[in-house]
Amino acid sequence: MSWSPRAVSSPLALAALVAANVVPLVGVVWFDWSLKALLVAYWLESGVVGLLNVPKILAASGSGEGGSSITATINGRQVDLSPPENPRDELHFYVSNAPIAGFFAMHYGVFWVVHGVFVWTFDAFAVGDVGGVPLVPVGIAAGATLLSHGGSFVVNFVGHEEYRTISPGAQMSEPYRRVIVLHLTIILGAFLVAASGAPAAALVVMVVVKTALDVGAHLREHARANKRAEKRERGGTPTDRDARDASA
């Protein structure tokens, strides 16, 4: 079977990601968003990323690098990261992946709540209007993020069949690759903005840097998916159908 290279990510999904990142920029430039409002918008974004990762874990059916049986000790708990024994060709949510999805929801949920406490309680981050968070515009920004990441889920994960090449354990780690580095950068930027004598300009720079990091993380995530697909199609890892045929 020949393999034809495809774009790392759908141009539509990439455009939607950039558009979602433009919403906070508009808020900063034209509607005087405070730093705290920006941090709340990014906190909600990290929640969207984690929420959408749950169905991704449930649908992941690739074998990964560890073969058919994979376990790991995470925070003192033994977690079975093995892929489904009989994966289907089409998208399917596997009951066997539910413990991995549940563990991720708990672990990532704690991370998200702690991040939220940090964002909501540090009023020193507010620039101009202390504690002022315009809930409707920030909600619109969160909605744009949901559309962006939801669209990427439909186009890339489902449409490009990324679920067939990634294991549930590997999918569990994907948001951490993207969110932790991104939001540590945002927090560092928040301290720099709070200490800046030109907060509006500094906020614009912060949004632009965050957008560039987000786009880079998006492209790397789907580049990894492309490499897995290439390896699978070229015989580095047998396809699920080939494996079934060989055992018949």
N, C-alpha and C positions, 0 to 999 in steps of 0.2 A: 504494500500500500504506500502510495506516495504522499508526502506531506507538503502542503503549500503554506508558506508563511503568511500570517495575517497581521493586521495592525495590533500593536501592543494592547490598545484599548479602543473601544468604539469612539469615534470623533464626537458623536452625540453625547455620550456619557462624559467625556472630557470637557466638552463645552458646558454641560449642565453643572459640572463641578466648579468651573471657573465662574459661571453665572451666580451660583450659590454663594461663592466667596465675595462677589461684588456687592451683595446686599449689605453686609456690615460696612463695606467701604462707603457706600452711599449714605448709610446711617451716620458715619463719622464726619463726612465732608459736608453733607447738606442738612443733617438733623441733629448735629451736636451730641452724638452719643458719648456717654462717659466711658471711661476705661472699664468700669464695673459692668456696664451694659454689654460691652464687647466680650468680656470674660464669661458672662452668663450665656451669650449666644454660642460661644465656643464650647462651653460646658454642655449645653443642650445637644450640640453637634456630636460630642463624644458619646452621649447617650444613644443617639440615633445609630451611630456606628456599631455600638455594642448590641443594640436591639436587633438590627438586621443580621448580625453574625449568628444569632441563634438558629434561624432557618437554614443558614449556610452550613452550619455544623450538622444539623439534622439531615441535610441532603448530601453531604460529602461522602463519596464512595470510592475514592482512590486508595491504593495500598500504601502510598508513601514510600519512604526509604527503609522503613523498619520491617517490611514484610507483612504477614497476615496477623501477627500477634504482637501488640505493642502495649506496654504498661509504663507508667511513670509515677514517681512519687513527687507530689506537688504539695508544698506546705504540710508535709507529714502525712498526706493522704495518698493511698494507692488509687490511681485512676487508670482505667482501661481505655486506651486510645486506639484500639484495633478498629479497622474499617469493617463494613458489613461483609458477612461471609458470602452472600449471594447478591452482589450489586446488580441493579437493573440498568438498562441502557438509557431509559428516560429518567427525568427528574422524579425523585421519590424521597419522602421523609422516612428515615429508618428508625424504628423503635430502639434498635441496638445503640444508636448514637445519642439517645436521650440522656443517659448519665453524663456524657461528656458535655452536652449542651447545658445540662443543669449545673454542673460544676462551673462551667464558664460563666453562666448567668450570676451565680453566687459570688464568684471571685471578682469578676469585672464589675458587678453591682457594688461591691464594697469599695472598690477603687473609685467608681463614679460618685458615690455618696460622699466619700472623703474629699474628693475634688470639689464637689458642690458646697460642702461646709466651708472649705477654704475660700471659695469664690464669694459666697453670700455673707460671710462674717468679716471679711477684711475691707471695711469701709475706707481704709486709707487708700485703696485702689481707685476710689471714685474721683474723677477729675471734673471739677465744676460743681455739679449738683450731687452732693454727698448722698450715696445710697440710691440715687435716682436711676431706676431701670424702666425704660418704656416697654411695658410688657407686650403690647400689641405689635410694635415693630420688631422686637426681639422674637416674638412668636412667629412673625412672618419669615424672619431669617431662619428659624428652626424648621419651618415648613419647607422653605427652599432647599435646605440641607436634606430633609427627608425625601423630597422629590429627586434630588441629585443622586443620593446613595441608593434610593429605591430603583431609580432608572438604571444605575450601574448594575444592580443585582439582576434586573430583568435582562438587560442587554448582554452584559459580560458573563456573569455567573451562570445564568440559565441559557441565554442565547448562544454563547460560545462554549457551553457545556464545561465550564471550569469545575463544576461539581464532580465530574468523572475522573479528574486527575489529582485532586487534593484529598488527603486523608482527613478524617474528622479531627485528629490531634493537631495536624498542621493548620487546619482552618481555625482551631481554637486560638492559636497564637497570632494570627494575622492582625487583629485589631491592636494588640500590644505593640507590634512592630510600627504601626502607623501612629497610634494615639499618644503613647508615652513620650516619645521623642518630640512630637509636635507640641504637646501641651507643656512639657518642661520648657521648651523654647518660648511658648506663650507666657508662662509664669515669669521667666527671666525677663522677657520683654516688658511685662507689666511693671516689674520693679524699676526698670530703666525709664519707662514712660512716667511713672509716678515721681521720679526724681528729675524729670526733664523740665526745662523752662519753657518749652514749646509743645504742650501736650497734644494739640490737634495734629501738628505735623508728625509727631512721634507716633501717634495712633495710626496715621496713614501708613507710615513705614512698617509698623507692626502688622497691619492687615496685609500689606503687599508681601512681606516676608512669609507670613503664615500661608498665604495663597500659594507661593512658590514651593514651600515645603509640602503642602497638601498635594499639589499636582505631581511633584516628584515621587511622593509616597504612593500615589495612585498608579503612576506609570510603572514603578518598581513592582508593585503587587501583581499587576497584570502581565508584566514581563516574566515574572516567575511562573505564572500560569501558562504562558506561551511556551516556556522552556519545558515544562512538564508535558504539555501536549506534543511538542516536537519529539521528546524522548520516547513518549508512548507510541506515537505513530511510526517512528523509525526503528522500533523494536527494542529500545533500551529497557522498557518495561512492557510486558505483554498486556494487551488489552483485556478487559474483563471477558469479552466474548471469546477471544483466543484461549484464555485460561479455561473457560468452561468447555470449549471444544476439545482441548487437549486432554481433559479429564474424562471425557465421555467414552 
